Structure formats: structure tokens, C-alpha cells
């Protein structure tokens, strides 16, 4: 039984006989997309974990792409009716859109077990544990025999618009060069399954010999890495023509 952002008003805090609960079926998975408090944020979705597996994409409160200006959101590619619905309840409606995308992308929407969304951005919730990670949506039941007693929370990030799934990697690099400069470093990944756009790894002081790492959520499951493109920019003309390179770059897949 899949709960697509189950309702918060009149249901949160009630007994399990009244609301959706994991006792309602052999396997209950939940997608939380609008779990901010109803007052003052008009959150429509329930916030506590209530299923066997509870997924909190983007933290479960504010979905990417839902902060667009009203005109661009109402005049939607899918029509004014769809755009108006999204403007009124964009976060809430993301749940069924993620679910429908999950049918097309069986390996997408990987949820990482984590205590909170803040910790999701640290090494404590990466990579997947030995037993693996479930996928949010239609194929969550492939993980039903692996869950433990109690409630389990899973976190992931999604794209702003269709297609929504993103794949998580950790990129660690050690810089080479002669002098410290200010600027930013971008990395693009190429693999047997696809390529990514450029993703920023670090911005600010760039010091040769130092190691920098960042989690990136990319728009393709690149498979086996075949190439990494390294680009840096210091944003202004420097008469000393500083040179910067990468001594090493390590790419770690969250899935395996």
C-alpha cells in the first residue's frame, strides 16, 4: 500500500484506526512531499513516519520547482488547469508525479537511510548500507523483506521538473598547481550509462595539495565511469596566469 503524501489536517496525531498506518497492510510505503506545518505554511501532508518505509524527498517539506513565480507556474506546459493546481498545492502533488516517474525509472529515486535531512548531506548517510537502499515509488516493495522493526526514514533529492530522478555521487579531488587562487571547480561525469552536466564541487579558496569533496545529485545513472571532465575558473583576468589541475579525482557511487 503506497501513501502519496497522506493528509495532515484532521489526521496527524490521531489514532491508527483513523489514519493510514503500517498495520493497514503487509507492506506500507509513504512519500512525504508537503509535511511542513499546516499553520503557517499550509502543509497538506503528514510529517511523522507512519509506514514500513517512509521517504522524504528533498527533506519532505519544500520541493524543487515549486517556488517558481505564479505566472510561470500557472501557464504550465501541461495546460492552465494543471498549472493552477500546481500553484495551489505544488508540493502536495509532487508525490504522484514522483510515483509515476518511478515506473519509468526502476533504478531511480534511491532513498538513503538517515536520521534527518541535515545529516543526509554528510558521510553518515552515504553510501548505501550493505543491505542496499530501497527506491521510492512503484518499486519500493522490492525492499519489503529487508526492513527492520520500527519506522525507517529515507532521504533523497529530486530534480525541479520532469524527469525527476537524480543519482547521488561523491566526488573527492586533490588539487595540483603552484599557487593558491580564488574561484570555483566544476566536474562533469561520463560513463557507460550516460553523461552529466557540470556540477560545482568547491567555490572559494583553491589551494594546491588540498583535498575537497562534495555530494552531487546528477541527472543520469552514469554506470561505469569512463571519464571525468575537470574545469576551474577564477572569474577574473589574472596577469600571473595561474594554473590549476587535479592530482586525483575519486568518484563514488552511492548505490554500490
VENLIN-V397672 format. One record per pair of residues at least 6 apart in sequence whose C-alpha atoms are under 7 Angstrom apart, sorted by the first residue. I is the first residue (numbers start at 1). J is the second residue. If there is no record, write none. Layout:
BEGIN
i: <I:I>
j: <J:J>
END
This chain:
BEGIN
i: <1:1:1:1:2:2:2:3:3:3:4:4:4:4:5:5:5:5:5:5:5:5:5:6:6:7:7:7:8:8:8:9:11:12:21:21:22:22:22:22:27:27:28:28:28:29:29:29:29:30:30:30:30:31:31:31:31:32:32:32:32:33:33:33:33:33:33:33:33:33:33:34:34:34:34:34:34:34:34:35:35:35:35:35:35:35:36:36:37:38:44:45:49:49:51:52:52:53:53:53:54:54:54:55:55:55:55:55:56:56:56:57:57:57:57:58:58:58:59:59:62:63:64:64:65:65:66:66:70:73:73:74:74:74:74:75:76:76:86:98:99:99:101:101:102:102:102:102:103:106:107:108:108:108:108:109:109:109:109:109:110:110:110:110:110:111:111:111:111:111:111:111:112:112:112:112:112:112:113:113:113:113:114:114:114:114:114:115:117:119:120:126:127:127:128:128:128:134:134:157:158:158:158:159:159:165:166:166:166:166:167:167:167:167:167:168:168:168:168:168:168:169:169:169:169:169:169:169:170:170:170:170:170:170:170:171:171:171:171:171:171:171:172:172:172:172:172:172:172:173:173:173:173:173:173:173:174:174:174:174:174:174:174:174:175:175:175:175:175:175:175:175:175:176:176:176:176:176:176:177:177:177:177:178:179:179:180:180:180:181:181:181:182:182:182:182:183:183:183:183:183:183:183:184:184:184:184:184:184:185:185:185:185:185:185:185:186:186:186:186:186:186:186:187:187:187:187:187:187:187:187:188:188:188:188:188:188:188:189:189:189:189:189:190:190:190:190:190:190:191:191:191:191:191:191:192:192:192:192:192:193:193:193:194:194:194:195:195:196:196:196:199:201:201:202>
j: <25:27:28:29:28:29:30:29:30:31:30:31:95:96:30:31:32:33:34:45:46:92:95:45:46:44:45:46:44:45:46:44:19:46:50:51:28:50:51:52:52:144:51:52:53:51:52:53:54:51:53:54:55:54:55:56:95:45:55:56:60:45:56:57:60:61:63:91:92:94:95:43:44:45:60:61:62:91:92:43:44:45:46:47:60:61:43:61:43:44:92:92:151:153:151:151:152:151:152:153:152:153:154:111:136:153:154:155:154:155:156:155:156:157:158:156:157:158:117:155:91:91:159:160:160:161:90:91:87:83:87:80:83:84:87:83:82:83:93:164:137:138:163:164:108:109:137:138:138:139:135:135:165:166:167:135:136:156:165:166:133:134:135:136:156:133:134:135:136:154:155:156:125:128:133:154:155:156:125:153:154:155:120:125:153:154:155:153:155:125:155:254:254:255:254:255:256:140:143:166:164:165:166:165:166:219:217:218:219:220:217:218:219:220:221:215:216:217:218:253:254:215:216:217:251:252:253:254:213:214:215:216:251:252:253:213:214:215:249:250:251:252:211:212:213:214:249:250:251:211:212:213:246:248:249:250:209:210:211:212:246:247:248:249:207:208:209:210:211:244:245:246:247:208:209:244:245:246:247:208:243:244:245:208:207:208:206:207:208:205:206:207:204:205:206:234:203:204:205:206:233:234:235:202:203:204:232:233:234:200:201:202:203:231:232:233:198:199:200:201:230:231:232:198:199:200:201:228:229:230:231:196:197:198:199:228:229:230:195:196:227:228:229:196:222:225:226:227:228:222:223:224:225:226:227:222:223:224:225:226:221:222:223:220:221:222:220:222:218:219:220:216:213:214:212>
END
